[in-house]
Amino acid sequence: SSEIHSGGSFRRAMLGGTSFIFRPVVVRSLASFASCSFATAGRVTRPSLFVSKQLLSTHAPSEKPSGVVERYLGKSSERAAPEFKNRWLMVLPAFATHVCIGSPYAWSVMSGPLTREFGFVTPSASDWSFGEATMPLSIVFALHGISAALAGKWQMKVGPRKAMAAAALCFGGGLMIGSAGIATHNLPLLYLGYGVLGGTGLGLGYTPPVQLLIEWFPDRKGLASGLTIAGFGSGALLFGPASAYLMSKFRVLPEYLGTMDEVETTTRDGKLFAEVGDSVREVVMANAADLAKLSCDVAEGVYVVGTGNTGAAAAVLVCGAGYMVTMLASALAIKRPALGYVPDGFVPPVTVTTTNAVATARVASGNVDVDALMKTPQYYLLASTFFFVACGGMGLFAVAKPMMSDVFSGSLPAVVTTSFAASYVSTLALGNLCGRIGWAQFSDKFGRPLTFNMFTIGSIPLFLAIPFLVQSVVDTGSAVPLWGFIGCTAAAITMYGGTYACLPAYEADLFGGKYVGAIHGRVLLASTAAALVGPALLVHLRSRAESNAIADLLAKVDHSRFEDVFGAPVSSAEMLLQAKTLTINKLMDVMPVGTVDPTPFIYNSTMYTMAGLMFAAAISHKLVKPVDPKFFEKDIDEKH
């Protein structure tokens, strides 16, 4: 767009008033303004100005970029040549960037191994809790929204290529620092690296590719944002299998002492100990239910704590380095369309028309300035809708793999293996990808309001059906309800992904496309809140349901048998729980025959809560109306 000086002296000179001094910024504005020809009928007409080459060469000399960074990543290098018309090539670097920064969606593949870094086969007392292991997902998406909102104006200032390069360094470097946190078992370092720095890189790299593709595809804005953000949704399709493969290559199996009957153990402060050579070492016991969650072939029995390695640290390190290289290459490859670019066959929509009249007035442009955005009620209603939908989706992604194993491995052990649970994560990622592409296309054809109504209202029965399907699997032992469970959760995730994909276009519909990059950064603050609330809420409800289930089981357990197995009375159950020696799986081994395993039902309350959140989203979206024109930026002088 033309850089038009809006000062009073410039306006008076344009209207034949008092003269003014040509400053360099004004000369550059006039040069850009003079390049605009009269538009065809139905478009905005602008006067032509003729500025001498001598004046331009004297007052606005061309400046060559200084330094390597400015030469390859600065704003002077961001424009495509006028003859470049293949806009589909620009999809590749935009998509690749989002594939990298979308990898946190597969974090649940890592959260399980992180809860047993020391125990390996089952969590030990020194291992991180499930809540601590899922927290990086919340932090990375929280910083995603915060950094996108704070960096919006900075990104506009430095240009998309430099912003994407900074994103590459932050995101790739954050993963590598996070891997050091895993290797040293330093939880704050993991949160700082993967969460804070990685999330900052995610926020910096999220909006520039979306903004650029919308500029390349003004005729298909929904498809443009959908194609870009489809990469974000498909990031888990790469990270999940890649990290699982890398962990299998780098892992070290722990030292095996023997079966539970062969090894004599003692209990101290809730922890199990056994003699290993001349020393007494902490150990863990693994039963069949524990081993069903592992991807390696090990035997039931007793293992020495701290002698194995899940390979998680090395896997995150390799992925971080690969993402950094890919994102830097994408930053160098992506371009902004040349000035005046219009796709073949596209006629830009009419915003104002000229009429013969006397007075001059300021005409609304249809764009809401980013500084006025938060004065509009539409911002808060749309952000609230986004928040409620994102809570449900992020909650599912946070626990996808362990949820599949917890809920169904006991009832369908031959079907729900570790690889099946990992494939379930990929299925959700595929649903995320398809939703971002399919719903974006749907929204272009049928409109954003109808699409969001389908997201919010349609998700309610999906979440409500999940507890019924779980009960059906437990009662019948059939795999048919399992596929219904997968279908419901995948469908809900398509709507979650579709919300992210359609949101930039919805913002352009409501607030205009001029500042959509910065506006989207502000709306992503709702994603920050959802990242903190969604997974934490789901984990909290799961933990509460698990605690209630254990309390019910302890009330029915045979006390003498409990003490024989755990080496401590039932009254010490809380201490055993804190040390992770006592779990539902191990408690079921000493329960009376016929006792129902409560594990499949520990997620029921979370699903009912998610349905409630979708209902709140439906109400919030119902209140979204067109923006009052009084909030529009007034930047066009027009006679009427």
MARLUM-602665 format. One line per field, with one value per residue (C-alpha): residue in three letters; x negated, y, z. Coordinates in steps of 0.02 Angstrom, whole numbers, plus 50000, padded with zeros to 5 digits. Layout:
<atoms>
r	[ALA:...]
x	[X:...]
y	[Y:...]
z	[Z:...]
</atoms>
This chain:
<atoms>
r	[SER:SER:GLU:ILE:HIS:SER:GLY:GLY:SER:PHE:ARG:ARG:ALA:MET:LEU:GLY:GLY:THR:SER:PHE:ILE:PHE:ARG:PRO:VAL:VAL:VAL:ARG:SER:LEU:ALA:SER:PHE:ALA:SER:CYS:SER:PHE:ALA:THR:ALA:GLY:ARG:VAL:THR:ARG:PRO:SER:LEU:PHE:VAL:SER:LYS:GLN:LEU:LEU:SER:THR:HIS:ALA:PRO:SER:GLU:LYS:PRO:SER:GLY:VAL:VAL:GLU:ARG:TYR:LEU:GLY:LYS:SER:SER:GLU:ARG:ALA:ALA:PRO:GLU:PHE:LYS:ASN:ARG:TRP:LEU:MET:VAL:LEU:PRO:ALA:PHE:ALA:THR:HIS:VAL:CYS:ILE:GLY:SER:PRO:TYR:ALA:TRP:SER:VAL:MET:SER:GLY:PRO:LEU:THR:ARG:GLU:PHE:GLY:PHE:VAL:THR:PRO:SER:ALA:SER:ASP:TRP:SER:PHE:GLY:GLU:ALA:THR:MET:PRO:LEU:SER:ILE:VAL:PHE:ALA:LEU:HIS:GLY:ILE:SER:ALA:ALA:LEU:ALA:GLY:LYS:TRP:GLN:MET:LYS:VAL:GLY:PRO:ARG:LYS:ALA:MET:ALA:ALA:ALA:ALA:LEU:CYS:PHE:GLY:GLY:GLY:LEU:MET:ILE:GLY:SER:ALA:GLY:ILE:ALA:THR:HIS:ASN:LEU:PRO:LEU:LEU:TYR:LEU:GLY:TYR:GLY:VAL:LEU:GLY:GLY:THR:GLY:LEU:GLY:LEU:GLY:TYR:THR:PRO:PRO:VAL:GLN:LEU:LEU:ILE:GLU:TRP:PHE:PRO:ASP:ARG:LYS:GLY:LEU:ALA:SER:GLY:LEU:THR:ILE:ALA:GLY:PHE:GLY:SER:GLY:ALA:LEU:LEU:PHE:GLY:PRO:ALA:SER:ALA:TYR:LEU:MET:SER:LYS:PHE:ARG:VAL:LEU:PRO:GLU:TYR:LEU:GLY:THR:MET:ASP:GLU:VAL:GLU:THR:THR:THR:ARG:ASP:GLY:LYS:LEU:PHE:ALA:GLU:VAL:GLY:ASP:SER:VAL:ARG:GLU:VAL:VAL:MET:ALA:ASN:ALA:ALA:ASP:LEU:ALA:LYS:LEU:SER:CYS:ASP:VAL:ALA:GLU:GLY:VAL:TYR:VAL:VAL:GLY:THR:GLY:ASN:THR:GLY:ALA:ALA:ALA:ALA:VAL:LEU:VAL:CYS:GLY:ALA:GLY:TYR:MET:VAL:THR:MET:LEU:ALA:SER:ALA:LEU:ALA:ILE:LYS:ARG:PRO:ALA:LEU:GLY:TYR:VAL:PRO:ASP:GLY:PHE:VAL:PRO:PRO:VAL:THR:VAL:THR:THR:THR:ASN:ALA:VAL:ALA:THR:ALA:ARG:VAL:ALA:SER:GLY:ASN:VAL:ASP:VAL:ASP:ALA:LEU:MET:LYS:THR:PRO:GLN:TYR:TYR:LEU:LEU:ALA:SER:THR:PHE:PHE:PHE:VAL:ALA:CYS:GLY:GLY:MET:GLY:LEU:PHE:ALA:VAL:ALA:LYS:PRO:MET:MET:SER:ASP:VAL:PHE:SER:GLY:SER:LEU:PRO:ALA:VAL:VAL:THR:THR:SER:PHE:ALA:ALA:SER:TYR:VAL:SER:THR:LEU:ALA:LEU:GLY:ASN:LEU:CYS:GLY:ARG:ILE:GLY:TRP:ALA:GLN:PHE:SER:ASP:LYS:PHE:GLY:ARG:PRO:LEU:THR:PHE:ASN:MET:PHE:THR:ILE:GLY:SER:ILE:PRO:LEU:PHE:LEU:ALA:ILE:PRO:PHE:LEU:VAL:GLN:SER:VAL:VAL:ASP:THR:GLY:SER:ALA:VAL:PRO:LEU:TRP:GLY:PHE:ILE:GLY:CYS:THR:ALA:ALA:ALA:ILE:THR:MET:TYR:GLY:GLY:THR:TYR:ALA:CYS:LEU:PRO:ALA:TYR:GLU:ALA:ASP:LEU:PHE:GLY:GLY:LYS:TYR:VAL:GLY:ALA:ILE:HIS:GLY:ARG:VAL:LEU:LEU:ALA:SER:THR:ALA:ALA:ALA:LEU:VAL:GLY:PRO:ALA:LEU:LEU:VAL:HIS:LEU:ARG:SER:ARG:ALA:GLU:SER:ASN:ALA:ILE:ALA:ASP:LEU:LEU:ALA:LYS:VAL:ASP:HIS:SER:ARG:PHE:GLU:ASP:VAL:PHE:GLY:ALA:PRO:VAL:SER:SER:ALA:GLU:MET:LEU:LEU:GLN:ALA:LYS:THR:LEU:THR:ILE:ASN:LYS:LEU:MET:ASP:VAL:MET:PRO:VAL:GLY:THR:VAL:ASP:PRO:THR:PRO:PHE:ILE:TYR:ASN:SER:THR:MET:TYR:THR:MET:ALA:GLY:LEU:MET:PHE:ALA:ALA:ALA:ILE:SER:HIS:LYS:LEU:VAL:LYS:PRO:VAL:ASP:PRO:LYS:PHE:PHE:GLU:LYS:ASP:ILE:ASP:GLU:LYS:HIS]
x	[50000:49945:49853:49960:49910:50065:50002:50098:49966:49974:50164:50159:50031:50136:50288:50193:50165:50005:49842:49742:49565:49528:49452:49380:49528:49649:49550:49553:49740:49766:49661:49765:49926:49881:49858:50042:50145:50328:50430:50562:50746:50812:50643:50571:50495:50338:50256:50092:49943:49786:49626:49465:49328:49207:49309:49321:49136:49092:49207:49245:49092:49109:49036:48944:48970:48820:48766:48805:48963:49039:48987:49073:49207:49242:49395:49301:49291:49469:49558:49574:49529:49678:49664:49678:49857:49850:49927:49941:49753:49772:49881:49729:49624:49781:49840:49667:49651:49818:49776:49628:49717:49867:49766:49822:49990:49903:49830:49934:49813:49677:49777:49788:49600:49564:49664:49546:49375:49299:49417:49428:49558:49666:49648:49528:49534:49411:49504:49612:49799:49922:49972:49791:49756:49905:49869:49746:49894:49988:49837:49790:49966:49984:49826:49890:50034:49936:49790:49904:50000:49848:49746:49883:49822:49639:49675:49754:49600:49463:49558:49610:49442:49348:49492:49492:49303:49317:49454:49337:49200:49321:49420:49277:49164:49303:49323:49136:49132:49284:49192:49054:49188:49247:49069:49027:49202:49218:49403:49381:49255:49379:49515:49399:49331:49473:49612:49560:49431:49516:49685:49611:49545:49716:49798:49671:49686:49874:49951:49825:49855:50043:50036:49928:50039:50193:50103:50066:50245:50360:50493:50486:50442:50515:50416:50258:50268:50324:50177:50054:50130:50155:49968:49990:50119:50015:49859:49906:49909:49722:49669:49766:49692:49522:49503:49563:49436:49295:49336:49330:49155:49085:49167:49071:49163:49152:49070:49186:49172:49304:49487:49581:49575:49387:49334:49353:49403:49426:49529:49458:49551:49666:49522:49469:49288:49191:49014:48911:48738:48664:48786:48970:49052:49223:49327:49496:49614:49696:49849:49936:50043:49885:49795:49946:49907:49727:49665:49520:49519:49477:49531:49639:49539:49422:49309:49174:49220:49104:49021:49126:49156:49314:49218:49337:49198:49105:49266:49314:49136:49136:49309:49260:49109:49212:49349:49225:49148:49318:49389:49235:49244:49429:49392:49269:49389:49551:49596:49730:49824:49767:49856:50019:50028:50203:50237:50300:50488:50506:50594:50560:50720:50782:50759:50801:50860:50835:50977:50984:51011:50939:50881:50736:50762:50666:50735:50727:50610:50693:50535:50524:50355:50271:50268:50458:50488:50513:50646:50762:50878:50847:50668:50719:50861:50754:50608:50725:50792:50614:50565:50703:50674:50485:50501:50582:50460:50304:50366:50386:50215:50132:50185:50223:50101:50114:50304:50317:50207:50292:50469:50460:50302:50380:50540:50460:50277:50257:50316:50258:50070:49938:49924:50113:50114:49977:50079:50227:50123:50086:50272:50313:50174:50247:50418:50339:50261:50419:50522:50409:50418:50597:50681:50584:50654:50827:50818:50771:50927:51055:50985:50894:51048:51130:50964:50934:51112:51074:50912:50992:51160:51097:50962:51085:51158:50985:50917:51077:51069:50894:50937:51076:50955:50827:50960:51011:50832:50818:50988:50974:50787:50824:50708:50854:50885:50696:50706:50854:50746:50607:50732:50810:50644:50574:50730:50715:50533:50580:50689:50550:50429:50560:50580:50395:50399:50554:50516:50401:50529:50669:50565:50541:50728:50766:50620:50551:50396:50274:50215:50268:50094:50085:50270:50248:50107:50225:50360:50231:50230:50383:50274:50154:50294:50357:50183:50173:50352:50393:50255:50246:50434:50433:50284:50363:50528:50437:50331:50483:50575:50421:50407:50590:50572:50422:50516:50661:50543:50451:50617:50642:50464:50405:50287:50172:50148:50116:49979:49900:49882:49838:49742:49847:50021:50171:50152:49990:50080:50056:49869:49866:49965:49843:49698:49795:49779:49968:50071:50240:50154:50057:50204:50313:50190:50241:50427:50560:50611:50750:50697:50727:50574:50620:50480:50588:50705:50581:50606:50797:50809:50689:50800:50955:50856:50798:50979:51020:50880:50947:51119:51041:50951:51116:51195:51044:51040:51227:51197:51067:51136:51057:50939:51013:50939:50889:50741:50677:50516:50550:50408:50480:50516:50667:50777:50962]
y	[50000:50178:50269:50428:50572:50628:50788:50950:51034:50890:50901:51089:51069:50935:51051:51203:51286:51347:51271:51151:51087:50923:50813:50643:50548:50655:50632:50444:50454:50558:50439:50291:50389:50448:50270:50235:50259:50299:50145:50073:50108:50049:50067:50207:50343:50432:50586:50562:50663:50689:50707:50741:50611:50746:50787:50604:50575:50729:50704:50518:50423:50234:50154:49989:49869:49860:49697:49516:49512:49664:49604:49436:49462:49650:49736:49784:49599:49548:49598:49477:49539:49610:49470:49335:49270:49091:49121:48935:48925:49039:48908:48795:48902:48960:48780:48718:48851:48802:48618:48655:48766:48649:48507:48541:48462:48293:48331:48193:48071:48146:48172:47985:47951:48108:48037:47888:47955:47874:47726:47691:47551:47645:47813:47821:47940:48059:48066:48212:48200:48191:48372:48429:48331:48406:48585:48622:48612:48743:48858:48848:48893:49025:49112:49087:49206:49329:49346:49358:49500:49595:49573:49621:49799:49746:49618:49753:49862:49735:49634:49451:49376:49445:49398:49220:49206:49264:49133:48999:49042:49052:48895:48782:48850:48830:48646:48618:48705:48604:48444:48497:48516:48338:48269:48353:48324:48512:48555:48747:48732:48626:48755:48899:48820:48722:48824:49006:49019:48892:48974:49144:49072:48998:49167:49258:49132:49108:49265:49322:49172:49191:49377:49348:49212:49319:49453:49324:49257:49407:49316:49161:49221:49072:48951:49055:49052:48870:48814:48899:48846:48670:48654:48705:48569:48437:48471:48327:48208:48235:48261:48114:47974:48059:48079:47901:47836:47941:47886:47704:47733:47828:47738:47628:47487:47485:47351:47203:47114:46978:46942:47013:46843:46826:46997:47045:47227:47343:47502:47664:47830:47753:47702:47525:47470:47312:47250:47269:47198:47280:47426:47457:47542:47614:47502:47498:47354:47338:47229:47184:47342:47450:47359:47377:47563:47536:47518:47403:47219:47200:47075:47099:47119:47234:47365:47478:47662:47776:47642:47670:47814:47844:47940:48088:48217:48164:48157:48337:48396:48323:48389:48563:48570:48511:48638:48781:48741:48718:48881:48982:48915:48960:49137:49158:49086:49177:49340:49473:49508:49653:49819:49823:49634:49572:49387:49351:49367:49449:49617:49697:49739:49919:50013:50191:50270:50445:50567:50745:50856:51004:50959:50848:50720:50582:50414:50255:50124:49968:49933:49939:50001:49880:50013:50030:49843:49815:49951:49844:49716:49600:49575:49510:49401:49323:49297:49216:49097:49055:49027:48903:48801:48803:48741:48581:48549:48586:48479:48330:48354:48367:48192:48104:47959:47920:47940:47807:47688:47724:47707:47560:47456:47359:47315:47289:47240:47154:47309:47459:47435:47570:47590:47602:47743:47833:47811:47889:48047:48048:48024:48179:48272:48218:48278:48443:48456:48408:48527:48673:48642:48579:48703:48846:48799:48779:48951:49032:48960:48972:49110:49119:49144:48980:48889:48945:48899:48723:48721:48772:48686:48531:48495:48477:48306:48241:48268:48206:48043:47995:47929:47823:47748:47709:47620:47520:47458:47405:47318:47227:47210:47259:47372:47453:47587:47619:47674:47783:47862:47895:47967:48085:48152:48169:48262:48380:48411:48453:48592:48649:48656:48739:48876:48920:48911:49018:49144:49260:49268:49299:49440:49512:49502:49595:49714:49730:49650:49795:49753:49571:49511:49622:49596:49408:49425:49513:49381:49246:49307:49197:49051:49096:49085:48922:48847:48880:48832:48687:48560:48611:48590:48420:48358:48423:48337:48177:48183:48214:48068:47958:48005:47967:47800:47751:47801:47690:47544:47565:47552:47378:47308:47165:47248:47100:47068:47254:47253:47095:47174:47354:47324:47454:47461:47540:47689:47730:47738:47927:47909:47770:47878:48023:47906:47838:47663:47646:47664:47603:47471:47399:47416:47312:47167:47151:47188:47052:46959:47046:47223:47341:47436:47622:47678:47689:47813:47940:48054:48058:48219:48304:48265:48335:48492:48509:48499:48641:48746:48719:48777:48936:48958:48943:49080:49195:49174:49204:49381:49425:49560:49670:49805:49978:50093:50218:50104:50104:50193:50351:50368:50412:50588:50581:50712:50683]
z	[50000:49967:50104:50112:50221:50315:50394:50375:50264:50141:50130:50101:49962:49879:49883:49817:49986:50062:50006:50110:50119:50029:50162:50114:50188:50088:49927:49950:49982:49824:49721:49779:49763:49588:49531:49557:49399:49387:49430:49320:49346:49513:49600:49704:49593:49644:49567:49473:49527:49424:49523:49428:49427:49477:49632:49679:49653:49755:49902:49906:49850:49845:49997:49980:50126:50240:50320:50281:50386:50302:50129:50144:50277:50280:50210:50052:50006:50047:49884:49739:49566:49468:49341:49476:49471:49538:49707:49744:49769:49920:50003:50027:50146:50238:50260:50311:50446:50520:50514:50627:50752:50754:50830:51010:50966:50981:51152:51232:51146:51257:51417:51454:51443:51545:51691:51698:51649:51804:51827:51639:51655:51779:51870:52017:52164:52080:51915:51861:51888:51744:51773:51770:51611:51518:51574:51431:51310:51410:51424:51239:51182:51317:51255:51078:51109:51216:51096:50944:51027:51089:50930:50806:50777:50781:50645:50537:50564:50523:50393:50384:50335:50484:50601:50535:50555:50736:50758:50692:50817:50964:50924:50871:51009:51136:51095:51111:51281:51332:51288:51408:51541:51510:51509:51675:51748:51772:51759:51758:51616:51516:51546:51502:51344:51267:51347:51356:51216:51104:51132:51089:50926:50891:50915:50807:50666:50668:50592:50457:50342:50363:50324:50169:50097:50122:50019:49884:49889:49915:49815:49928:50101:50190:50084:50108:50297:50293:50186:50301:50465:50396:50418:50599:50622:50535:50637:50751:50603:50587:50768:50840:50733:50720:50908:50940:50815:50887:51065:51011:50940:51089:51235:51358:51447:51639:51744:51776:51944:51926:51956:52104:52190:52163:52228:52410:52431:52578:52592:52663:52654:52526:52410:52366:52393:52353:52373:52214:52240:52394:52398:52425:52276:52242:52128:52043:52009:51838:51809:51646:51648:51663:51523:51407:51397:51340:51162:51206:51251:51435:51568:51721:51879:51975:51893:51965:51962:51862:51757:51600:51480:51378:51242:51257:51279:51121:51021:51066:51029:50853:50815:50876:50761:50612:50643:50656:50487:50403:50471:50423:50246:50239:50297:50155:50025:50064:49976:49984:49820:49714:49739:49643:49627:49582:49541:49367:49357:49527:49544:49714:49808:49799:49960:49902:49740:49672:49646:49587:49738:49824:49996:50046:50183:50269:50213:50319:50246:50321:50422:50611:50671:50789:50925:50914:50906:51092:51099:50994:51075:50927:50984:51155:51089:50953:51073:51200:51069:51020:51202:51239:51080:51104:51285:51226:51084:51184:51327:51211:51133:51304:51357:51192:51202:51389:51380:51246:51347:51513:51449:51329:51355:51498:51404:51233:51266:51098:51004:51105:51108:51128:50940:50927:51056:50958:50799:50888:50914:50727:50692:50794:50703:50537:50594:50642:50469:50374:50479:50440:50253:50237:50354:50276:50106:50181:50261:50097:50017:50157:50266:50431:50544:50489:50501:50680:50728:50669:50769:50932:50925:50835:50965:51109:51063:51017:51193:51275:51178:51237:51413:51337:51211:51348:51450:51297:51273:51456:51455:51288:51256:51077:50976:50884:51017:51018:50837:50884:51019:50894:50770:50898:50962:50785:50729:50878:50833:50653:50722:50837:50691:50582:50711:50699:50508:50484:50620:50518:50378:50504:50578:50403:50375:50536:50555:50378:50304:50323:50499:50507:50557:50711:50749:50743:50868:50988:50964:51000:51179:51196:51141:51281:51409:51333:51337:51523:51567:51448:51486:51669:51689:51606:51707:51868:51835:51788:51947:52056:51975:51998:52183:52212:52124:52231:52389:52339:52304:52470:52561:52486:52488:52598:52723:52751:52565:52537:52669:52597:52424:52467:52629:52722:52800:52713:52828:52735:52567:52550:52572:52444:52323:52342:52304:52152:52223:52235:52077:52018:51911:52058:52177:52060:52083:52267:52250:52271:52114:52020:52068:51921:51863:51874:51756:51598:51681:51751:51599:51604:51704:51584:51435:51519:51560:51379:51321:51440:51368:51192:51249:51317:51149:51056:51161:51141:50953:50936:51001:50867:50751:50615:50678:50700:50564:50696:50738:50559:50515:50412:50291:50120:50061:49949:49872:49882]
</atoms>
